[in-house]
């Protein structure tokens, strides 16, 4: 075995073994180089080395060719020749698979590539979500207010529909929050809602929810003491770089906040390896970049090593690059003035070797060859050496669907994350509130309609009374002016009264009018 308690044998420079010291594993690292120069093999070799030390590893597989680490290797061609040339068989090299746990975003259909990896909206937090939604500073402030109001109202934000309903509710009731939280702009609410819709269309709604990932499940070892290599199938995430970046930044933040201080130890507690690391920092807001720099700088005290894999060291911000003590630089091509400048900058990051110039060598490296500089026992960078990366002991390349299904079925995480859970949270509570409000509004509307009908009926009754009284006065006037018209008046009044008054009350009024007319005409006679 090429790993023991004192070293990870990673590369060879002639008869010299280039080893990464486990005590320096939490000082972070960088694997860089152009496409096709061997970065993936280097990543797998280092992951196997840490696993052999009993250190759990979390790495992202963006090209789908790291799953082979779970199976014994079958070296052929140049890799087999390199094993023989370096005499690795006599140094403990053996083809073997390593303990693996596959994770993937819940794609919703098709054969699963891994256990669904989910986080809750609350765990992600407003800062990372704002970055994910590409919000400006004002809109990010409103997002933070939405989270604050949800906390104050006792509303859980677990999945994307919780956040959407919470955003809509805050927008509808923004005037009620003005006194306590300040102005909430409708335009900012609209921008957040549009971003959430776009995020849902990209499939991120299946990423947010429960059961959420427990960090303890990433810190596992097998029965022989080897650390489990957790592989996130991230090929689909490359089409969603913001989601990919937010996921990995969330993982860094969670480890930093939850793990206790460890200080200097014989080996790391965990190692994270992020492929295509340039996606993490593309278009990153300054406030988030500052947080990442702080986490990378301080997380080593928690016993966590972070290794970035990218094409060019210039892809990483200078403050982050300065924290990466263990470095493997594969070939860089210098076809343009900008390329030559990048080669020069990469060469200058190494401790010079007096026998050759790193700037001249970088462009001449062959596939599988690299400039290597690990930290020594005192934490200082070793002199850079030109060496051959050791072949992995596991298979290089993908695995079959049947092999993947077998690993998933026997995983200790099988059945724990596979079925989504949708418990009562902001969406359900706000929906219940909305239903209650709708019912109350419907009841109030019904009462208003009934009151309106009662008022209308009362109005018609009064108008009927007024009309009956008017006709009575008119009949009396005509009777006084022309007594001969008594019969005609009597008939007209009776007909008009019975035509106008149609209900029982009206009929009583009509009879009263008739008696009144007769009484006034014949009141003096018995």
C-alpha positions in Angstrom: 0.0 0.0 0.0 1.4 3.4 -1.0 0.0 5.2 2.0 0.9 4.9 5.6 0.5 7.0 8.8 3.4 9.2 7.7 2.9 9.9 4.1 0.8 9.8 0.9 3.1 8.6 -1.9 1.7 10.7 -4.8 4.5 11.2 -7.4 8.0 10.1 -8.3 10.9 12.1 -9.5 13.5 9.5 -10.6 14.4 7.6 -7.4 12.8 10.4 -5.2 9.4 9.8 -3.7 7.2 12.9 -3.6 4.9 12.5 -0.6 2.2 14.6 0.9 2.5 14.5 4.7 -0.8 13.8 6.5 -0.1 16.4 9.1 -0.1 19.0 6.3 -3.2 17.6 4.6 -5.4 20.4 6.1 -3.2 23.1 4.6 -5.2 22.9 1.4 -4.0 22.3 -2.1 -4.2 23.0 -5.8 -4.2 20.7 -8.8 -4.0 22.7 -12.0 -3.3 22.1 -15.7 -4.8 22.2 -19.1 -7.4 19.8 -20.3 -6.1 16.3 -20.9 -2.9 16.7 -18.9 -3.9 14.3 -16.1 -5.6 16.3 -13.4 -8.4 13.7 -12.9 -5.8 10.9 -12.3 -4.0 13.2 -9.8 -7.3 13.9 -8.1 -8.1 10.2 -7.8 -4.6 9.3 -6.5 -4.8 11.9 -3.8 -8.3 10.8 -2.8 -7.2 7.2 -2.5 -4.3 8.3 -0.4 -6.5 10.2 2.0 -9.0 7.3 2.2 -6.1 4.9 3.0 -5.3 7.2 6.0 -8.8 6.8 7.2 -9.7 10.3 6.1 -13.2 10.8 4.6 -13.2 12.6 1.2 -15.9 14.6 -0.5 -15.2 15.2 -4.2 -17.2 16.4 -7.2 -17.2 14.2 -10.4 -18.0 16.7 -13.1 -17.1 14.4 -16.0 -18.5 11.1 -14.7 -15.1 9.3 -14.7 -14.2 9.1 -11.0 -16.7 6.4 -10.0 -14.1 3.8 -11.0 -12.3 4.4 -7.7 -14.9 2.0 -6.2 -13.6 -0.9 -8.4 -10.1 -2.6 -8.6 -8.0 -1.1 -11.3 -6.9 -3.0 -14.4 -4.0 -1.0 -15.7 -3.1 -1.2 -19.3 -0.7 0.5 -21.8 1.3 3.5 -20.4 -0.2 3.2 -16.9 0.9 -0.5 -16.7 4.3 0.5 -18.0 4.7 3.3 -15.4 3.8 0.8 -12.6 6.6 -1.4 -13.7 9.1 1.4 -14.4 8.6 2.8 -10.9 8.7 -0.6 -9.2 5.4 0.1 -7.5 4.4 -3.6 -7.1 7.3 -4.0 -4.7 6.3 -1.0 -2.7 2.8 -2.2 -1.7 0.9 -1.1 -4.9 -2.1 -3.3 -5.5 -5.2 -2.9 -7.6 -8.2 -2.5 -5.2 -11.4 -0.6 -4.9 -12.1 1.9 -2.2 -15.3 2.5 -0.1 -17.5 4.9 -2.0 -20.8 6.6 -1.4 -22.5 8.2 -4.4 -24.6 11.4 -4.1 -26.5 13.2 -6.7 -29.1 15.9 -7.1 -32.6 14.5 -7.2 -33.2 14.6 -11.0 -36.8 13.3 -10.5 -36.7 10.6 -13.2 -34.5 7.9 -14.6 -32.2 5.6 -12.7 -30.6 7.4 -9.7 -26.9 8.1 -9.9 -26.6 8.5 -6.1 -28.5 9.2 -3.0 -30.4 12.4 -3.3 -28.5 15.3 -1.8 -30.8 18.0 -0.5 -30.5 21.0 1.8 -33.2 23.2 3.2 -33.7 26.8 2.2 -33.0 27.9 5.7 -29.7 26.0 5.7 -28.7 27.6 2.5 -29.4 31.0 3.9 -30.2 34.4 2.3 -26.6 35.2 1.3 -26.0 32.1 -0.8 -29.6 32.2 -2.2 -29.1 35.8 -3.3 -26.0 34.8 -5.1 -27.8 31.8 -6.7 -30.6 34.2 -7.9 -28.1 36.8 -9.1 -29.7 39.5 -6.9 -28.2 43.0 -6.5 -27.5 44.5 -3.0 -30.9 46.0 -2.5 -32.7 42.8 -3.5 -30.3 40.8 -1.3 -31.3 43.0 1.6 -35.0 42.2 0.9 -34.1 38.5 0.8 -32.6 38.8 4.2 -35.7 40.5 5.5 -37.9 37.7 4.2 -35.8 35.2 6.2 -36.0 37.5 9.3 -39.8 37.8 9.0 -40.2 34.1 8.5 -38.2 33.5 11.8 -40.2 36.1 13.7 -43.5 34.5 12.4 -42.4 31.0 13.2 -42.6 29.9 9.6 -40.1 27.2 8.5 -38.4 27.7 5.1 -37.6 24.2 3.9 -38.2 23.9 0.2 -38.6 26.2 -2.7 -42.4 26.5 -2.5 -42.0 27.7 1.1 -39.7 30.5 -0.1 -42.0 31.4 -3.0 -45.1 31.6 -0.8 -43.2 33.5 1.9 -42.0 36.0 -0.7 -45.5 36.5 -2.1 -47.0 36.9 1.4 -44.4 39.5 2.4 -45.1 41.4 -0.8 -48.8 41.4 -0.2 -48.4 42.6 3.4 -45.4 44.9 3.0 -47.3 47.9 4.5 -47.8 45.9 7.7 -44.0 45.4 8.0 -43.1 49.0 7.2 -42.9 50.2 10.9 -40.7 47.3 12.1 -38.6 46.3 9.1 -38.6 49.3 6.8 -39.5 49.8 3.2 -40.0 46.6 1.2 -39.9 47.5 -2.5 -42.4 45.7 -4.8 -39.9 45.7 -7.6 -37.4 43.8 -5.4 -40.1 41.3 -4.4 -40.8 40.9 -8.1 -37.2 40.3 -9.0 -36.9 37.6 -6.3 -40.1 35.9 -7.5 -38.8 35.9 -11.1 -35.5 34.4 -9.9 -37.3 31.7 -7.9 -39.4 30.8 -11.0 -36.3 30.5 -13.1 -34.6 28.4 -10.4 -37.5 26.1 -10.3 -37.5 25.7 -14.1 -33.8 24.6 -13.8 -34.8 21.8 -11.5 -33.4 23.3 -8.3 -36.7 22.7 -6.5 -35.7 19.1 -6.1 -32.4 20.2 -4.5 -34.2 22.1 -1.7 -36.2 20.0 0.8 -36.0 17.2 3.3 -34.6 14.9 4.4 -31.6 17.2 4.3 -28.0 16.0 4.3 -26.5 15.3 7.7 -22.8 16.2 7.7 -22.1 13.3 9.9 -23.0 11.0 7.0 -20.0 12.4 5.1 -17.6 11.6 7.9 -17.7 7.8 7.7 -15.1 5.0 7.5 -15.5 1.4 6.5 -14.8 -1.6 8.7 -11.1 -1.7 7.7 -10.7 1.9 8.8 -10.5 3.5 5.3 -12.3 6.8 4.8 -15.4 6.7 2.6 -14.9 8.7 -0.6 -18.2 10.6 -1.1 -18.6 11.3 -4.9 -21.1 14.0 -6.0 -22.2 13.2 -9.5 -22.0 16.8 -10.8 -22.1 16.4 -14.6 -25.6 18.0 -14.7 -24.4 20.8 -12.4 -22.0 22.1 -15.0 -25.1 23.4 -16.8 -26.1 25.2 -13.6 -22.9 26.7 -12.4 -24.6 29.0 -9.8 -26.3 26.0 -8.2 -23.0 24.1 -8.2 -21.1 27.0 -6.6 -23.8 27.6 -4.0 -23.9 23.9 -3.0 -20.1 23.7 -2.5 -20.0 27.0 -0.7 -22.8 25.9 1.6 -20.9 22.7 2.4 -17.8 24.8 3.3 -19.8 27.1 5.5 -21.7 24.2 7.3 -18.4 22.4 8.1 -16.8 25.6 9.4 -19.8 26.4 11.6 -20.5 22.9 13.0 -17.2 21.1 13.4 -15.3 21.7 16.6 -11.8 23.1 16.7 -9.1 20.5 16.2 -5.9 22.3 15.8 -2.8 20.5 14.5 -3.5 16.8 14.2 -1.8 13.8 12.7 -4.3 13.7 9.8 -7.2 15.8 8.6 -10.7 15.1 9.8 -12.0 15.5 6.2 -10.8 16.5 2.8 -12.9 18.4 0.1 -11.9 18.3 -3.5 -13.7 20.6 -5.9 -13.3 20.0 -9.6 -13.8 22.8 -12.1 -13.1 25.3 -9.2 -13.3 28.3 -11.5 -17.1 27.9 -11.4 -17.1 28.7 -7.7 -15.7 32.1 -8.2 -17.1 33.3 -11.5 -19.1 36.5 -11.1 -19.0 36.1 -7.3 -20.2 39.2 -5.4 -17.5 40.8 -3.2 -19.3 40.2 0.1 -19.6 36.4 -0.7 -16.0 36.2 -1.9 -14.9 37.7 1.3 -16.8 35.1 3.3 -15.3 32.3 1.2 -11.8 33.6 1.7 -12.4 33.7 5.4 -13.8 30.2 5.5 -10.9 28.7 3.5 -8.4 30.5 5.7 -9.9 29.3 9.0 -11.4 25.9 8.2 -8.1 24.2 8.5 -8.3 24.7 12.3 -11.4 22.4 12.1 -9.2 19.7 10.5 -10.6 20.2 7.0 -8.5 20.3 3.9 -9.8 22.0 0.7 -8.3 21.1 -2.7 -9.2 23.0 -5.8 -8.8 21.4 -9.2 -8.8 23.9 -12.1 -7.2 24.6 -15.4 -5.2 27.7 -14.4 -4.2 29.0 -11.0 -5.3 32.4 -12.1 -8.9 31.1 -12.0 -8.8 31.4 -8.2 -8.8 34.7 -6.3 -5.4 35.7 -5.0 -6.3 35.5 -1.3 -7.6 31.9 -1.8 -4.7 30.9 -3.9 -2.3 32.1 -1.2 -3.8 29.6 1.3 -3.1 26.5 -0.9 0.2 25.0 0.3 0.2 21.6 -1.5 0.5 22.1 -5.2 0.5 19.9 -8.3 0.9 21.8 -11.6 0.3 19.9 -14.8 1.2 21.3 -18.2 0.0 24.7 -19.4 0.1 25.6 -23.0 1.5 29.0 -24.0 0.1 29.9 -27.4 -0.6 33.6 -26.8 0.9 36.4 -24.8 -1.8 36.0 -22.2 -1.0 32.3 -22.0 2.7 33.0 -21.5 1.9 35.4 -18.7 -0.2 32.8 -17.0 2.6 30.3 -17.3 5.0 32.8 -15.7 2.6 33.5 -12.9 2.2 29.8 -12.2 5.9 29.1 -12.2 6.5 32.0 -9.7 4.3 30.4 -7.1 6.8 27.5 -6.6 9.9 27.4 -4.5 12.6 27.5 -7.3 14.6 24.4 -8.1 18.2 25.5 -8.8 18.6 22.8 -11.5 16.0 24.1 -13.9 13.5 26.9 -14.6 9.9 26.1 -13.8 8.6 28.5 -16.4 10.4 26.6 -19.2 9.3 23.2 -17.9 5.6 23.8 -17.4 4.8 24.0 -21.2 7.0 20.9 -21.8 5.3 18.5 -19.4 3.8 15.4 -20.8 0.5 13.8 -19.8 0.8 12.4 -16.3 3.8 14.6 -15.5 3.6 17.5 -13.2 5.5 20.0 -11.1 5.0 19.0 -7.5 5.6 20.9 -4.3 4.2 19.7 -1.0 4.6 21.3 2.4 7.5 19.8 4.5 7.3 18.9 8.2 7.7 22.5 9.2 4.9 23.7 7.0 7.3 25.3 4.4 6.9 24.6 0.7 9.4 22.0 -0.6 11.6 22.8 -3.6 9.5 22.1 -6.7 10.2 18.8 -8.5 9.3 17.4 -11.9 7.7 14.1 -11.3 5.3 11.4 -12.6 2.0 11.1 -10.9 1.5 7.6 -9.5 -1.4 5.6 -11.1 -4.4 5.1 -8.9 -5.0 1.7 -7.4 -8.7 1.8 -8.3 -10.1 1.8 -11.8 -9.6 4.9 -13.9 -12.9 5.7 -15.6 -16.7 5.2 -15.2 -18.5 2.2 -13.9 -21.5 0.3 -15.3 -25.1 0.9 -14.3 -25.2 -2.5 -12.6 -22.1 -1.8 -10.6 -23.6 1.5 -9.5 -26.9 -0.1 -8.5 -25.1 -2.7 -6.4 -23.1 0.0 -4.5 -26.2 2.1 -3.9 -28.2 -0.9 -2.6 -25.5 -1.9 -0.1 -24.8 1.7 1.0 -25.4 2.5 4.7 -27.3 5.5 3.4 -29.7 3.4 1.4 -33.3 4.3 2.2 -32.4 7.2 4.4 -32.5 10.0 1.8 -34.2 8.3 -1.1 -37.8 9.3 -0.2 -38.6 13.0 0.0 -40.5 14.3 3.1 -42.8 17.3 2.9 -43.7 18.3 6.4 -45.8 21.3 7.5 -43.8 24.5 6.9 -44.3 28.0 5.5 -46.2 26.9 2.4 -48.7 24.8 4.2 -49.3 27.4 7.0 -49.6 30.3 4.7 -51.9 28.3 2.5 -54.1 27.6 5.5 -54.1 31.3 6.4 -55.0 32.1 2.9 -57.9 29.6 2.9 -59.2 31.0 6.2 -59.0 34.5 4.9 -60.8 33.5 1.7 -63.5 31.8 3.8 -63.8 34.9 6.1 -64.0 37.2 3.0 -66.7 34.9 1.5 -68.7 35.0 4.7 -68.4 38.8 5.0 -69.4 39.1 1.3 -72.5 37.0 2.0 -73.5 39.1 5.0 -73.0 42.3 3.0 -75.2 40.9 0.2 -77.9 39.9 2.7 -77.7 43.4 4.4 -77.9 45.0 0.9 -81.0 43.0 0.0 -82.6 43.9 3.3 -81.9 47.5 2.8 -83.3 47.3 -0.7 -86.5 45.6 0.5 -86.9 48.3 3.2 -86.3 51.0 0.6 -89.0 49.5 -1.7 -91.4 49.2 1.2 -91.0 52.8 2.1 -91.3 53.9 -1.5 -94.5 52.0 -1.7 -95.8 53.7 1.5 -94.9 57.1 0.1 -96.6 56.3 -3.2 -99.7 55.1 -1.5 -99.9 58.2 0.7 -99.3 60.5 -2.4 -102.2 58.8 -4.2 -104.4 59.1 -1.2 -103.8 62.9 -1.0 -104.3 63.2 -4.7 -107.7 61.4 -4.5 -108.8 63.6 -1.7 -107.9 66.7 -3.6 -109.8 65.6 -6.7 -112.8 64.7 -4.6 -112.9 68.1 -3.0 -112.6 69.9 -6.4 -115.1 67.7 -8.2 -117.5 65.6 -6.1 -119.1 64.2 -9.3 -116.0 62.3 -10.0 -116.3 60.2 -6.9 -117.0 57.0 -8.7 -114.2 57.5 -11.2 -111.8 58.5 -8.4 -112.8 55.5 -6.4 -112.1 53.1 -9.3 -108.8 54.8 -10.2 -107.5 54.9 -6.7 -108.5 51.3 -6.1 -106.9 50.1 -9.3 -103.7 52.1 -8.9 -103.3 51.1 -5.2 -103.7 47.4 -6.0 -101.3 47.6 -9.0 -98.6 49.4 -7.0 -98.8 47.4 -3.8 -98.3 43.7 -4.4 -97.2 42.2 -1.0 -99.3 41.7 2.1 -98.1 45.0 3.6 -99.0 46.8 0.4 -102.5 45.2 0.4 -103.1 46.4 3.9 -102.0 49.9 2.9 -104.4 49.7 -0.1 -107.3 48.8 2.2 -106.3 51.7 4.5 -106.4 54.1 1.6 -109.8 52.8 0.4 -111.3 53.2 3.9 -109.7 56.6 4.2 -111.3 57.8 0.9 -114.7 56.5 1.8 -114.4 57.9 5.3 -113.6 61.4 4.1 -116.4 61.3 1.6 -119.1 59.9 3.8 -117.6 60.6 7.2 -120.6 62.8 8.3 -123.3 60.2 7.3 -124.4 57.0 9.2 
